[in-house]
Amino acid sequence: MADKAAAIVAGLGGSDNIDDIEACITRLRTEVGDPAKVDEAALKAAGAHGVLISGNVVQVVVGPEADALNDDIADLLE
């Protein structure tokens, strides 16, 4: 799961671009510094079922593993 978490971080523009991230049932809700750095294709290649971008808020639909991925991503961002 750590490899998938790292791929999602990269797809979100890297750890420096992620201002906040939290899990919500089947999604990772993130706030990014620069939405232009978000690579939807990379997120989908990492296993995301969908990506929704609204301003600086990016929702990555990952299914029921959202909580576990959020924990792994939090470890990467420390």
Buried (B, 14 or more C-beta within 10 A) or exposed (E): EEEBBBBBBBBBBEEEBBEEBEBEEBBBBBBBEEBEBBBBEBBBEBBBEEBEBEEBEBBBBBEEBBBBBBEBBEEEEE
